[in-house]
C-alpha cells in the first residue's frame, strides 16, 4: 500500500490514479527570510535526489514522533516542539495504530488528517504569527489536531478558531477535544471555537486573524480570507487545480495593508470546495 500524498491529500493509490509518492528536494535559499525555515519543493522520485526527511519521521508514540520530526530538521522552533508534544496526535486519528506514522490518515468523508511533516512545515511558516495572545484560524479543521496545536501556541489569552464544512467532522473534533481535561477546558473557556461553516468564507465575525491556515487547495488565493488577516498577518494556503500539482502559498499583509505572496513548496491537497462536492468525493471513494 502506497502512502497518500501530502496534506489533506488525495489518496491516489486508493483512488486508482496510479500516481507515485512524492519525494522532495531543498529549495534555494534566495526566497527564504531569516525568520523562516528552508522548506522543500516536491518532485517525482525519478526526477532528482531525495534530500529531505519528509515521510520518514515515524514514531511509536507522540513523543517519539515529535523527536523524529525534530531530529530530521523538520521541526526547528522550540515553541512548535512544545506545542506538538502537548497535543497527542493519537487523540485525533481514528485508527490509533497509524497515528504516529509520517503520512496522512483518513478521518472519513473524503478528508484526511495531514502528514505530521506537513503540519510541521505549516507551523514553521506560521510560527511568527502564532505568538501568545494572537488569533488563529484553521480552515478545513477536520479532526481538530492543528487547531489544538494553534491553541497551545497562542495561549489562553489568544484564540484558535477551527472551521469545517462537514458537520460530522466538527462533532468528531469536539469529541477529540473532550478526551483531555486541558483541551476540554479550552472549549469551555472560549480559547478554542470549532464551527461548521463554509471555510471558503472564513469566520469574519471572530476575526481578524494574525495567522490563517487552509488545509485544502483553493483554485486561487482566497480573497475572503486575505480580508480577514490583520495588518502584519499571514495566510498559508495551497493553491492550484484539483488533483494536480499545487503550490503552498505564503500570503503576507504588511502594516499598511499591502499584500504580497510567494510559493513555499509544491503540494497536492484535496480541494477547498462546497459541501455537495465533498459529499460526492466521499461517495466516489
C-alpha positions as CSV (number, residue, x, y, z in Angstrom):
1,X,0.0,0.0,0.0
2,X,1.5,3.3,-1.1
3,X,1.2,6.3,1.2
4,X,-1.2,9.1,0.4
5,X,0.0,12.5,-0.8
6,X,0.9,15.4,1.4
7,X,-1.5,17.5,3.4
8,X,-5.3,16.9,3.3
9,X,-4.2,14.8,0.4
10,X,-5.8,13.0,-2.4
11,X,-5.1,9.3,-1.7
12,X,-4.0,8.4,-5.2
13,X,-3.5,4.8,-4.5
14,X,-7.0,4.4,-3.1
15,X,-8.4,6.4,-5.9
16,X,-6.7,4.3,-8.5
17,X,-5.0,7.2,-10.3
18,X,-1.6,5.5,-10.4
19,X,0.5,8.3,-9.1
20,X,3.8,7.6,-7.4
21,X,4.5,9.0,-4.0
22,X,6.1,12.4,-3.9
23,X,9.7,13.0,-2.8
24,X,11.3,16.3,-2.0
25,X,14.4,18.4,-2.6
26,X,15.7,21.5,-0.9
27,X,14.6,24.9,-2.3
28,X,17.3,27.5,-2.9
29,X,17.6,29.9,0.0
30,X,17.0,33.1,-2.1
31,X,13.3,33.2,-1.3
32,X,13.7,32.4,2.4
33,X,13.6,35.0,5.1
34,X,15.9,34.8,8.2
35,X,12.9,34.0,10.4
36,X,11.7,31.1,8.3
37,X,12.8,27.5,7.6
38,X,14.2,26.5,4.2
39,X,11.3,24.3,3.1
40,X,11.2,21.7,0.4
41,X,9.8,21.6,-3.1
42,X,8.2,18.3,-4.1
43,X,9.1,16.3,-7.1
44,X,8.6,12.9,-8.6
45,X,11.2,10.4,-7.2
46,X,12.8,9.7,-10.5
47,X,13.5,13.4,-11.3
48,X,16.2,14.1,-8.7
49,X,17.8,13.2,-5.4
50,X,15.7,12.9,-2.2
51,X,17.2,15.3,0.3
52,X,14.6,15.7,2.9
53,X,13.3,13.5,5.7
54,X,9.6,14.1,4.9
55,X,7.6,10.8,5.0
56,X,10.3,9.3,7.2
57,X,9.7,10.8,10.6
58,X,7.7,8.0,12.1
59,X,7.3,7.4,15.8
60,X,5.9,4.8,18.2
61,X,4.1,7.4,20.3
62,X,3.6,11.1,20.2
63,X,6.9,12.0,21.9
64,X,8.9,9.8,19.5
65,X,7.1,11.2,16.5
66,X,7.9,14.8,17.6
67,X,11.5,13.7,18.3
68,X,11.8,12.3,14.8
69,X,10.5,15.5,13.2
70,X,13.0,17.5,15.3
71,X,15.9,15.1,14.6
72,X,15.2,15.2,10.9
73,X,15.2,19.0,10.9
74,X,11.5,19.5,10.1
75,X,10.6,20.9,13.5
76,X,13.1,23.7,14.2
77,X,11.4,26.0,16.7
78,X,11.2,25.1,20.4
79,X,7.7,26.6,20.7
80,X,6.4,24.2,17.9
81,X,8.1,21.2,19.5
82,X,6.5,22.1,22.9
83,X,3.0,22.6,21.4
84,X,3.2,19.3,19.4
85,X,4.2,17.5,22.5
86,X,1.1,18.8,24.3
87,X,-1.3,17.6,21.5
88,X,-1.2,13.8,21.2
89,X,-1.9,13.0,17.5
90,X,-3.4,9.7,18.7
91,X,-6.4,11.7,20.1
92,X,-7.2,13.0,16.6
93,X,-6.6,9.9,14.3
94,X,-9.5,7.4,14.2
95,X,-7.1,4.4,13.6
96,X,-4.8,4.7,16.6
97,X,-2.3,2.2,15.2
98,X,-1.5,4.6,12.4
99,X,-1.5,7.8,14.4
100,X,2.3,8.2,14.6
101,X,3.2,7.4,11.0
102,X,4.5,10.2,9.0
103,X,1.7,10.0,6.5
104,X,-1.8,11.4,6.1
105,X,-4.6,9.3,7.6
106,X,-8.3,9.1,6.6
107,X,-10.8,10.6,9.0
108,X,-13.9,10.0,6.9
109,X,-16.0,12.0,4.4
110,X,-13.2,12.1,1.8
111,X,-11.0,14.0,4.3
112,X,-7.7,13.2,6.0
113,X,-5.5,14.5,8.8
114,X,-2.3,15.8,7.1
115,X,1.0,14.0,7.5
116,X,3.0,15.2,10.6
117,X,5.8,16.6,8.4
118,X,3.2,18.7,6.6
119,X,1.8,20.1,9.8
120,X,5.3,20.9,10.9
121,X,6.1,22.7,7.7
122,X,3.0,24.9,8.0
123,X,3.6,25.5,11.7
124,X,7.2,26.7,10.9
125,X,5.8,29.1,8.3
126,X,3.1,30.4,10.7
127,X,5.1,30.4,13.9
128,X,6.0,34.2,13.8
129,X,2.2,34.9,13.8
130,X,1.3,32.3,16.4
131,X,2.5,34.3,19.4
132,X,0.8,34.3,22.8
133,X,-2.3,36.4,22.7
134,X,-2.7,36.2,18.9
135,X,-5.7,34.9,16.9
136,X,-5.5,31.9,14.5
137,X,-8.0,30.5,12.0
138,X,-7.8,26.9,10.8
139,X,-9.8,26.4,7.6
140,X,-10.7,22.7,7.0
141,X,-10.0,21.9,10.6
142,X,-11.0,18.2,10.2
143,X,-10.4,16.2,13.4
144,X,-9.2,19.3,15.2
145,X,-5.5,18.4,15.6
146,X,-3.9,21.5,14.1
147,X,-6.5,23.8,15.8
148,X,-5.3,22.3,19.1
149,X,-1.7,23.0,18.3
150,X,-2.6,26.6,17.4
151,X,-4.4,27.0,20.7
152,X,-1.3,25.9,22.7
153,X,0.9,28.3,20.7
154,X,-1.4,31.4,21.1
155,X,-2.1,30.5,24.7
156,X,-5.1,31.2,27.0
157,X,-5.1,34.9,26.1
158,X,-5.3,34.1,22.4
159,X,-7.9,32.3,20.3
160,X,-7.9,29.5,17.9
161,X,-10.9,29.0,15.6
162,X,-11.5,25.8,13.5
163,X,-13.9,25.9,10.6
164,X,-15.0,22.7,8.9
165,X,-17.9,22.4,6.5
166,X,-18.7,18.8,7.3
167,X,-20.8,18.8,10.5
168,X,-19.9,15.2,11.3
169,X,-16.2,16.2,11.4
170,X,-17.0,19.2,13.6
171,X,-18.7,16.8,16.0
172,X,-15.6,14.5,15.8
173,X,-13.3,17.3,16.6
174,X,-15.3,18.3,19.6
175,X,-15.2,14.8,20.9
176,X,-11.5,14.7,20.3
177,X,-11.0,17.9,22.3
178,X,-13.0,16.4,25.2
179,X,-10.7,13.5,25.6
180,X,-8.3,15.5,27.7
181,X,-9.1,17.9,30.5
182,X,-6.9,20.7,29.2
183,X,-8.4,20.7,25.8
184,X,-11.9,20.4,27.1
185,X,-11.2,23.5,29.2
186,X,-10.1,25.4,26.1
187,X,-13.5,24.8,24.6
188,X,-15.4,25.7,27.7
189,X,-13.4,28.9,28.3
190,X,-13.7,30.0,24.6
191,X,-10.0,29.8,23.8
192,X,-11.0,27.3,21.1
193,X,-14.0,27.5,18.9
194,X,-15.0,24.7,16.5
195,X,-17.7,25.6,14.0
196,X,-19.5,24.1,11.0
197,X,-19.3,26.7,8.1
198,X,-18.1,27.2,4.6
199,X,-14.3,27.5,5.1
200,X,-14.0,29.5,1.8
201,X,-15.7,32.3,3.6
202,X,-13.6,32.0,6.8
203,X,-15.0,33.2,10.1
204,X,-15.1,37.0,9.8
205,X,-17.2,37.5,13.0
206,X,-14.4,36.0,15.1
207,X,-11.5,37.8,13.2
208,X,-9.4,39.4,12.2
209,X,-6.5,36.9,12.5
210,X,-2.8,37.0,12.9
211,X,-2.5,33.6,11.3
212,X,-4.7,31.7,8.9
213,X,-4.1,28.1,7.7
214,X,-6.1,26.4,5.0
215,X,-6.0,22.6,4.8
216,X,-7.3,22.2,1.3
217,X,-6.4,23.6,-2.1
218,X,-8.1,26.7,-3.4
219,X,-8.1,27.4,-7.2
220,X,-6.7,30.8,-6.4
221,X,-5.7,32.8,-3.3
222,X,-9.0,33.3,-1.4
223,X,-9.7,37.0,-1.1
224,X,-12.2,36.5,1.6
225,X,-9.5,35.0,3.8
226,X,-7.0,37.7,2.9
227,X,-9.5,40.3,4.0
228,X,-9.7,38.6,7.4
229,X,-5.9,39.0,8.0
230,X,-4.8,41.6,10.5
231,X,-2.1,44.0,9.3
232,X,1.0,42.0,9.8
233,X,-0.9,38.8,9.5
234,X,-0.1,35.7,7.4
235,X,-2.1,33.2,5.4
236,X,-0.7,29.8,4.4
237,X,-2.9,28.1,1.7
238,X,-2.4,25.5,-1.1
239,X,-3.3,27.0,-4.4
240,X,-3.9,25.1,-7.7
241,X,-6.2,22.8,-9.6
242,X,-7.9,19.9,-8.0
243,X,-6.0,16.6,-8.1
244,X,-2.9,18.2,-9.7
245,X,0.3,19.8,-8.6
246,X,-0.3,22.9,-6.4
247,X,1.8,25.5,-4.6
248,X,1.7,26.1,-0.9
249,X,1.4,29.9,-0.9
250,X,2.5,32.2,1.9
251,X,0.4,35.4,1.8
252,X,1.5,38.3,4.0
253,X,-0.3,41.6,4.8
254,X,2.0,44.3,6.0
255,X,1.3,47.1,8.5
256,X,-0.1,49.3,5.7
257,X,-2.4,46.6,4.3
258,X,-0.2,45.8,1.3
259,X,-0.5,42.1,0.3
260,X,2.4,40.0,-1.1
261,X,2.7,36.3,-1.7
262,X,5.2,33.7,-2.6
263,X,5.3,29.9,-3.2
264,X,7.0,27.9,-0.4
265,X,6.7,24.4,-1.8
266,X,4.8,22.1,-4.1
267,X,2.0,20.0,-2.6
268,X,-1.1,18.1,-3.6
269,X,-4.2,18.6,-1.3
270,X,-7.9,17.8,-1.7
271,X,-9.9,20.7,-3.0
272,X,-11.3,23.6,-0.9
273,X,-14.8,23.1,-2.1
274,X,-18.5,23.2,-1.3
275,X,-20.2,20.6,0.9
276,X,-22.1,18.9,-2.1
277,X,-18.8,18.3,-3.9
278,X,-17.2,16.9,-0.7
279,X,-20.1,14.5,-0.3
280,X,-19.7,13.5,-3.9
281,X,-16.0,12.8,-3.3
282,X,-16.8,10.7,-0.3
283,X,-19.3,8.6,-2.3
284,X,-16.8,8.1,-5.1
285,X,-14.0,7.0,-2.7
